[in-house]
Amino acid sequence: QLVFFYGWMKCARAALISGKFTPGQALAMAGPAESGKSLIQALITPALGGRAARPYQYMSGQTPFNAHLFGAEHQIIEDESPLTDHKARRALGAMVKSLTVSEEQSCHRKGATPVMLRPFWRLSITLNDEPENLMVLPPLDESLEDKIIILKVEKRPMPFPSSTPDDRANFWNTLMSELPGFLAHIEQFVIPPNLISQRFGITHYQHPELLSKLDELAPESKLLSIIDNF
């Protein structure tokens, strides 16, 4: 899976540095609690300009206002109060399509007329891999499949102590000191020819185990199961 993460980061960095609009998939990472998912998101933020916003309420249709999103390059969905009904998931899917491929976005501030702007955005999503958490992800139909990368995160021991505030501060400062070297590695990374996407730079990927879980949770799969057991 690492090639897809490196490729996503490389394409995002290249688009940011060039200042030229390039579509970029949403990056979703699912795994157990305390596996470093949020830590990866926290590191993506300084790699993409240092500013982050939380678009979930707007993207799931809970509010029409989104002006706060335009001050941040990194759009983060993490530990939200998720809506798992089909309508909210469909709304999220429609917004993922728009955010990943549309150059112009409608900026709607409360009490003001919406205006069209051209932000640089990259969306990352982290969630636990239990069924109720995975149901936050939108249904992966043909129109969305190529616009999202879904990676499975494994829990591993952290390389530094992180049980106290001082430990966590030291861990973070160490990571930040290594970030320039990591970004240099990302920029030199070569995407394998068979994984190049003419539209996104890196082709999409969804981990088979997570895809299988999503398929099992789909309403049509549940209905089929009920019919089969009738």
C-alpha positions as CSV (number, residue, x, y, z in Angstrom):
1,Q,0.0,0.0,0.0
2,L,2.9,2.3,0.6
3,V,3.4,3.1,-3.1
4,F,-0.1,4.6,-3.2
5,F,0.5,6.7,-0.1
6,Y,3.8,8.0,-1.5
7,G,2.2,8.6,-4.9
8,W,-0.7,10.5,-3.4
9,M,1.7,12.7,-1.4
10,K,4.0,13.2,-4.4
11,C,1.1,14.3,-6.6
12,A,-0.4,16.6,-3.9
13,R,3.0,18.3,-3.2
14,A,3.7,18.7,-6.9
15,A,0.3,20.4,-7.4
16,L,0.8,22.6,-4.4
17,I,4.3,23.8,-5.4
18,S,3.4,24.4,-9.0
19,G,0.3,26.4,-8.2
20,K,-1.5,24.7,-11.1
21,F,-4.8,22.9,-10.5
22,T,-4.5,19.1,-10.6
23,P,-7.3,16.7,-9.5
24,G,-6.4,14.6,-6.5
25,Q,-8.2,11.6,-4.9
26,A,-9.5,11.6,-1.4
27,L,-7.2,9.5,0.9
28,A,-9.0,7.3,3.4
29,M,-7.2,5.3,6.1
30,A,-9.0,2.7,8.2
31,G,-7.6,0.7,11.1
32,P,-7.8,0.0,14.8
33,A,-7.7,2.7,17.5
34,E,-4.2,4.1,18.4
35,S,-2.7,2.9,15.1
36,G,-1.3,6.3,14.1
37,K,-4.0,7.3,11.6
38,S,-4.5,10.8,13.1
39,L,-0.8,11.2,13.4
40,I,-0.4,10.7,9.7
41,Q,-3.1,13.3,9.1
42,A,-1.3,15.7,11.4
43,L,1.9,15.2,9.4
44,I,0.1,15.7,6.0
45,T,-1.0,19.2,7.2
46,P,2.5,20.8,7.4
47,A,3.5,18.9,4.2
48,L,0.6,20.7,2.3
49,G,1.0,24.2,3.6
50,G,0.3,24.0,7.3
51,R,-3.4,24.7,7.4
52,A,-6.3,22.3,8.0
53,A,-10.1,22.5,8.1
54,R,-12.9,20.1,8.9
55,P,-15.5,19.8,6.1
56,Y,-17.6,16.9,7.3
57,Q,-20.7,18.9,8.3
58,Y,-20.7,20.6,4.9
59,M,-19.9,17.5,2.9
60,S,-22.6,15.4,4.6
61,G,-25.3,18.0,4.0
62,Q,-25.6,19.2,7.6
63,T,-24.9,22.8,6.7
64,P,-24.8,24.8,3.4
65,F,-22.0,27.1,4.7
66,N,-18.4,26.3,3.9
67,A,-16.4,29.6,3.8
68,H,-14.1,28.4,6.6
69,L,-12.8,25.6,4.3
70,F,-11.2,28.1,1.9
71,G,-8.4,29.1,4.3
72,A,-6.9,25.6,4.4
73,E,-5.2,23.3,1.9
74,H,-5.8,20.1,3.9
75,Q,-9.4,19.0,4.5
76,I,-9.7,16.6,7.4
77,I,-12.4,14.1,8.3
78,E,-11.6,12.5,11.6
79,D,-13.4,11.4,14.7
80,E,-16.6,13.1,13.6
81,S,-20.1,12.4,14.8
82,P,-20.8,10.4,11.7
83,L,-24.0,10.0,9.9
84,T,-24.3,6.5,8.5
85,D,-27.7,6.7,6.8
86,H,-27.7,6.2,3.0
87,K,-28.7,9.8,2.3
88,A,-25.8,11.3,4.2
89,R,-23.3,8.8,2.6
90,R,-24.6,9.7,-0.8
91,A,-24.2,13.4,0.0
92,L,-20.7,12.8,1.1
93,G,-19.9,10.8,-2.0
94,A,-21.2,13.7,-4.2
95,M,-19.0,16.2,-2.3
96,V,-16.0,13.9,-2.6
97,K,-16.5,13.9,-6.4
98,S,-16.7,17.7,-6.5
99,L,-13.8,18.3,-4.1
100,T,-11.4,16.0,-5.9
101,V,-12.0,17.0,-9.5
102,S,-13.6,20.4,-9.7
103,E,-11.3,23.4,-10.1
104,E,-13.9,25.9,-9.1
105,Q,-15.8,25.6,-5.7
106,S,-18.7,27.6,-4.4
107,C,-17.7,29.6,-1.3
108,H,-20.8,30.3,0.8
109,R,-20.4,32.5,3.9
110,K,-23.4,32.8,6.2
111,G,-25.4,36.0,5.3
112,A,-23.5,36.5,2.0
113,T,-24.0,35.6,-1.6
114,P,-21.9,32.5,-2.7
115,V,-18.9,33.2,-4.9
116,M,-16.8,30.8,-7.0
117,L,-13.2,30.4,-6.0
118,R,-10.3,28.2,-7.0
119,P,-8.8,26.7,-3.8
120,F,-6.1,24.0,-3.5
121,W,-7.6,21.2,-1.5
122,R,-6.7,17.7,-0.6
123,L,-9.0,15.5,1.5
124,S,-7.9,12.9,4.0
125,I,-10.3,10.7,6.0
126,T,-9.4,8.5,9.0
127,L,-11.7,6.1,10.7
128,N,-11.7,3.0,12.8
129,D,-12.3,-0.3,10.9
130,E,-15.4,-1.4,12.8
131,P,-18.5,-1.8,10.7
132,E,-20.3,1.2,12.1
133,N,-17.3,3.4,11.4
134,L,-16.7,2.2,7.9
135,M,-20.3,3.1,7.1
136,V,-19.2,6.8,7.1
137,L,-17.6,6.2,3.8
138,P,-19.8,6.8,0.7
139,P,-21.0,4.0,-1.4
140,L,-18.3,3.2,-4.0
141,D,-20.2,3.3,-7.3
142,E,-18.5,3.6,-10.7
143,S,-18.5,7.4,-10.7
144,L,-16.6,7.5,-7.3
145,E,-14.4,4.5,-7.5
146,D,-11.4,6.2,-9.1
147,K,-11.7,9.3,-6.8
148,I,-10.8,7.6,-3.5
149,I,-7.9,5.6,-2.2
150,I,-8.7,3.4,0.8
151,L,-5.7,2.1,2.8
152,K,-5.8,-0.4,5.7
153,V,-3.7,0.7,8.7
154,E,-2.1,-1.8,11.0
155,K,-1.3,-1.1,14.7
156,R,2.4,-1.2,15.5
157,P,4.5,0.0,18.4
158,M,5.4,3.6,18.3
159,P,9.2,4.3,17.8
160,F,9.2,6.8,20.7
161,P,7.5,6.9,24.1
162,S,4.2,8.8,23.9
163,S,2.4,8.2,27.2
164,T,2.9,11.6,28.7
165,P,2.5,15.2,27.3
166,D,6.3,15.6,27.4
167,D,6.8,12.3,25.6
168,R,4.3,13.3,22.9
169,A,5.9,16.7,22.5
170,N,9.3,15.1,22.0
171,F,7.9,12.6,19.6
172,W,6.2,15.3,17.5
173,N,9.3,17.6,17.5
174,T,11.4,14.6,16.3
175,L,8.9,13.9,13.5
176,M,8.9,17.5,12.5
177,S,12.7,17.6,12.4
178,E,12.6,14.6,10.0
179,L,9.8,16.0,7.8
180,P,12.0,17.9,5.3
181,G,14.0,14.7,4.6
182,F,10.8,12.7,4.2
183,L,9.4,15.3,1.8
184,A,12.6,15.2,-0.2
185,H,12.2,11.4,-0.5
186,I,8.5,11.9,-1.6
187,E,9.5,14.4,-4.3
188,Q,12.2,12.0,-5.6
189,F,9.9,9.0,-5.5
190,V,9.0,7.6,-8.9
191,I,5.5,6.2,-9.4
192,P,5.7,2.9,-11.2
193,P,4.5,3.2,-14.9
194,N,1.7,0.7,-14.4
195,L,0.2,2.8,-11.5
196,I,0.3,6.2,-13.3
197,S,-3.1,7.9,-13.8
198,Q,-3.3,10.5,-16.6
199,R,-5.9,12.3,-14.5
200,F,-4.7,12.0,-10.9
201,G,-1.0,11.1,-11.3
202,I,-1.4,7.9,-9.2
203,T,-4.2,5.4,-9.9
204,H,-6.8,4.6,-7.3
205,Y,-6.6,1.7,-4.8
206,Q,-9.0,0.2,-2.3
207,H,-7.8,-2.5,0.2
208,P,-9.7,-5.7,-0.6
209,E,-10.5,-6.5,3.0
210,L,-12.1,-3.1,3.6
211,L,-13.9,-3.3,0.2
212,S,-15.3,-6.6,1.3
213,K,-16.5,-5.2,4.6
214,L,-18.2,-2.2,2.8
215,D,-19.9,-4.6,0.4
216,E,-21.3,-6.6,3.3
217,L,-22.6,-3.4,4.9
218,A,-24.3,-2.2,1.7
219,P,-28.2,-2.1,1.9
220,E,-28.5,-4.2,-1.2
221,S,-26.2,-6.9,0.3
222,K,-28.2,-6.9,3.5
223,L,-31.5,-7.2,1.5
224,L,-30.0,-10.1,-0.5
225,S,-29.0,-11.8,2.7
226,I,-32.5,-11.5,4.0
227,I,-33.9,-12.9,0.8
228,D,-31.4,-15.8,0.8
229,N,-32.4,-16.7,4.4
230,F,-36.1,-16.4,3.8
